[in-house]
């Protein structure tokens, strides 16, 4: 079983017991976190697609460590102009381990009877 989940603004394909490097998260090492923005799941060929996310499904993970990634070099050049610019950075990353992909209790929406009744009274 795998799922496509949105973590820190990026989409990742994850499976149980997988190790993933994501943009830095605001949590301590060893903390358990839950990502409830699951966009797609596949369980033995049974594909479920959310619109935009699947309600009642979450990906659970633990934070292994925080680290800096490999250096990324950005090189700009305009030919025949003598312009060259080299810039680089090392992204801040968080290593997470996916522990489970499971259903969670879905939040029930408040009944909309009162809103419909007030609207009917205004029209009358």
C-alpha positions in Angstrom: 0.0 0.0 0.0 1.2 3.5 -0.8 -0.1 7.0 -0.6 0.6 10.3 -2.0 0.6 12.9 0.8 1.3 16.6 1.0 4.0 17.5 3.5 5.2 21.1 3.9 3.9 22.2 0.5 5.4 19.3 -1.5 3.8 16.0 -2.6 5.5 12.7 -1.7 4.8 9.1 -2.5 5.2 7.2 0.8 4.9 3.6 2.1 5.0 2.1 5.5 8.5 2.0 7.1 9.9 4.3 4.4 12.5 7.0 5.2 11.7 10.4 3.6 13.7 13.7 3.6 11.3 16.7 3.6 11.6 20.4 4.2 12.4 21.4 7.8 9.4 20.7 10.1 8.8 22.5 13.4 8.9 19.6 15.8 11.5 17.9 18.0 13.4 14.8 17.1 11.5 11.7 18.1 8.1 13.4 18.0 5.2 11.6 16.3 3.4 13.6 13.7 0.3 13.1 11.5 -0.3 14.3 8.0 -4.0 14.3 7.1 -3.7 15.8 3.6 -3.6 12.4 1.7 -4.3 13.0 -2.0 -4.3 9.4 -3.3 -4.0 5.8 -2.0 -3.4 2.5 -3.7 -4.0 -0.8 -1.9 -3.4 -3.8 -4.1 -4.7 -2.1 -7.2 -7.6 -0.4 -5.5 -6.9 3.3 -6.1 -8.7 6.0 -4.2 -8.4 9.6 -5.3 -9.3 12.5 -3.1 -11.0 15.7 -4.2 -8.6 17.3 -3.3 -7.9 15.2 -0.2 -9.3 11.9 1.2 -11.4 12.5 4.3 -10.6 10.2 7.3 -7.2 9.0 6.1 -3.9 10.1 7.6 -0.2 9.2 7.4 1.6 8.8 10.7 5.3 9.4 11.0 8.1 10.0 13.5 10.9 12.5 13.2 14.3 10.8 13.1 16.6 13.9 12.8 17.1 17.4 11.4 20.0 17.9 9.0 21.4 20.0 6.2 21.2 18.6 2.7 23.9 18.5 0.0 25.1 21.8 -1.5 23.0 23.1 -4.4 24.9 25.3 -6.9 23.1 27.9 -9.0 25.1 29.2 -11.9 24.0 32.0 -14.2 25.7 33.2 -17.3 24.9 35.5 -20.2 27.1 34.6 -23.2 29.3 37.2 -24.8 28.5 39.7 -22.1 31.0 38.7 -19.5 28.3 38.0 -16.9 28.7 35.0 -14.6 27.2 34.5 -11.2 27.7 31.5 -8.9 25.5 31.1 -5.9 24.8 28.1 -3.7 22.9 27.0 -0.6 22.4 23.9 1.6 18.7 23.2 2.3 17.5 22.5 5.8 15.8 19.1 5.9 14.0 16.8 8.3 14.3 13.0 8.0 11.0 11.3 8.8 10.1 7.6 9.0 6.5 6.6 7.9 5.1 4.4 10.6 1.5 3.9 9.3 -1.1 4.8 6.8 -4.5 4.4 8.5 -8.0 5.8 8.9 -8.8 8.3 11.5 -12.1 9.4 12.9 -13.5 11.9 10.4 -14.8 15.2 11.8 -18.5 15.5 11.4 -19.9 18.7 10.0 -22.3 20.7 12.0 -25.9 20.2 10.9 -27.1 22.8 8.5 -30.8 22.8 9.5 -30.5 26.1 11.3 -29.0 27.8 8.3 -31.7 26.5 6.0 -34.4 27.6 8.4 -33.1 31.1 8.8 -32.8 31.5 5.0 -36.4 30.3 4.5 -37.6 32.8 7.1 -35.8 35.7 5.3 -37.4 34.8 2.0 -40.9 34.7 3.5 
